[in-house]
Each structure stands twice: as C-alpha cells, then as structure tokens.
Amino acid sequence: MPEVPTTVWSPDDVIVNWITPDNGGSPITGYIVTIRQSDGVTFTSETSNCNMISSPATTCTIPVTALKAAPFSLPWGSHVFAKVRAINKYGSSADSFEANGAMITTNPDHPINLSEVYTSRTPTTIGLIWEPAAFTGGDVIIDYRVNIAVQGESSGF
C-alpha cells in the first residue's frame, strides 16, 4: 500500500504526488488514483489526467476544471482528497490513506461600494469603506490591497 499522497494546489491544477511503496517482490507497473467526489464519501478513479495504470510515475496533474466537473463536482473552497493504489503482476494493493492538502481556490471578486469616509479625512489620511464581494474565491479573505492614484500633480517642467 502506498503512503499517504500529497495534494498541492496551483492556480490551474492540483498535483498529486506519492512515494513508491514496497513492491511485494514484483516491480510496480502502475497506479490507480482516486479522488473523493463532492458527496464526501465516493472515491472515483481519475483516468482522464491520471491514467497511471501502465505508468510507474509517482505524480499526476489534474486541472481544476476537471475537479469542478462531474463526477467530482467539487465547489470552490473544497479540499481535494486523493487515494493511490499500486499495481504489479500480482494485482493491486490496498488504497493508501486519503491525502488532504490542496484547496481549490481562485481570485475573489473585487469588493463593492467603495467610498470615502469624509469624516475620517485629515491632511495625511483618508478613510475608506467597502463591502466584501459575494464570491470569495473559495477561501476566507484575509487582507485587502488598496492602491491610490494621485491626480493633478505637476512634474514642475
């Protein structure tokens, strides 16, 4: 049985990695990678992007679009749970324990209703207020970046 795989998120993909397990006396000829569906129970083979049945490679890359589609149907903010099973001439091993690491996220929508709080204005400070976006990208928003452009400054030339 392979050790627990790792799942790593990148902006467009989830990468599943695992370590080659003991081969039981026969070289490993491939792997079966399964991903847990949105029902939280069912694991399904991911053969479109991780067709490892005849490959001894120990990594595969799954596009986020594939994980968001059927049969997985994982929504933004979901963790990706993966299991790996090794194959050799004697058959397949038991499933590894499930990996959980990657969270499917994307950029959030921009905040809405940005406005200045005039009562907070001083010669060196302005106050701003806004409402958070409805779509957070699948995770908690922990910070905002505010950019200010100063208009009407002359270069002196």
N, C-alpha and C positions, 0 to 999 in steps of 0.2 A: 504494500500500500504506500503510495507517495505521501510525503509530508504535506502539511497544510500549504496550499499555494498562496501566493500573494497576488493581490489585485491593485493595480496602480492606475489612477486616472490621469489622462492628458486631455487637453481641450476637446479633442475629437474622438478619442479612443479609450478603451480600458485594456490594459495589458495584464495578462495572466501569466505568472511565472511559477515554476516549481523545480524542485531538486530531483534528479534521477534517483529512484528508490533502488533497494536491493532487487536484483533481477530473478532471484529464485532458481538460479542455475541455467538460465537461458536468456540471451540478450533481449532487451526490451525493443519491441518493434514499433510501438506506437502508444498513443494515449487517447483517452476519451475525456473531453472537457464538458462538464455540465454547468449550467447557470440556473440559479433559482428564479422562478417566474414571480410576477407581481402578487400572486396569491399567497406568497410567503411559505409555501410548502413544496410545490412541484419543482423538481430539477429536470431540465431538458438539455439534451446534447446540443452543443453549438457547433454545427458542422459546416456552416457557410464560411466562417472565418477561422475556425479552429479544427479543421479536418486533420486530426493528428493520428488517425487510425493506422496509417502506414508511415509515420514520421517519428523518429526518436527525439525531435526537437523538444525543448522544455520551456517554450514560451509561445504565446499566440496573442494576436491583437484583434480586438473586437470593436468595430465602430460603435459609437454611442447610438447612432441611428438604428443599428440592428438591435441593441438592447432596449430601445424605446418602442420597437415594433413587436408584433406578435411573433412568437408565442411568449416572449418575455414580458413585454408591455410594462417596462419599468418607468415610472414617472421621474421627473426632475427631483433630485434630493434623495433618490434611492441609493442604498448601499448595494454593491454587487457581490453576491455570494457565489463562489465557484468551487467545484469539486473536480478532482482529477483521478482517473483510474488508469493504471499501467497495463499494457498488453504484451505478452510474449507467446511463444509457441504453445505454452500450456494453457493459455486463456487470459482472462483479465483479473486484476487484483480487486480487492475491495476498494470502495471510494475513499479518498482522503477525507479528512475532516474539512468542513467548508471554510473558505477564505472570506474575509470581510475587511475591506480596506478602502476600496475605491468608492467614492460617492459621485453620482452623476450630477454634475452642476454645469452651469453656463453663466454668462454675464447677466446680471439683473437688468431689468428695465430701469430707466432713469427716474429719479424722484419727480414728483409732480407738484404743481402750485408753488414754485419757488418765489419767494418775495422777501423784500427787505422789511425789517422791523425798525421803523424810523425812530422809535423812542430809544433804541439802543445805540444810535449813531453818535459818535464822538469825532473829534478831528483825526483820530488814528484808528477808529474801529467802526465796523458796521455789523449789524445783527441780521442774520438770515433765518428764515423758517421755511420748511417744506414738508410734504407728506411723503412717506415711503411709497415706492412702487408696489403695485399689487403682485407682480411676478418678481420673486427674489433670486431667481436663478437656481433654486433648489436648496439653498442653504441660508443660514442667518446672515444678514448684512451686519458687518462688524465695524465698518468705517465708511466715511464719505470723503471724496476729494472735491474741494471747491477751487475752481480756477476763476480768477478775476482779471479782466482786461481793463486797463485804464485808458479812457478815451480823451482825446483833445490835448495830449502832451505834445509840446513842440520840441524839436531837436535843437533849436537855437540857431539854426543856419538861416 
